[in-house]
Amino acid sequence: MQRAVILFTLIFFAALTAAALWHDGYLGIFATAWQSFAGAQVFADLVIALVLVLIWLWHDARKIGRNPWPWLIATLALGGFGPLLYLLTRRSAIPAL
């Protein structure tokens, strides 16, 4: 069930990303972040959230014996795709907190 939710989220997010890239281009995705203070705030919130995810991902991967670097690089390059793919390929999809 957990993997199904992660897979559904990944597919939905990929479709949304593809539509955004098709419509606005790669740089267009980031352009709206600088058109207003509200856009900049949403972008800053995304950066903060991804930094927290990167910290968690680093600790979780090290704890279970996985190399964290591919997932950290994927997150920096692809945003939310990195953590989603990490969770999808993790033995237990959702770790206990």
Secondary structure, 3 states (H helix, E strand, C coil): CHHHHHHHHHHHHHHHHHHHHHHHHHHHHHHHHHCCHHHHHHHHHHHHHHHHHHHHHHHHHHHCCCCCHHHHHHHHHHCCHHHHHHHHHCCCCCCCC
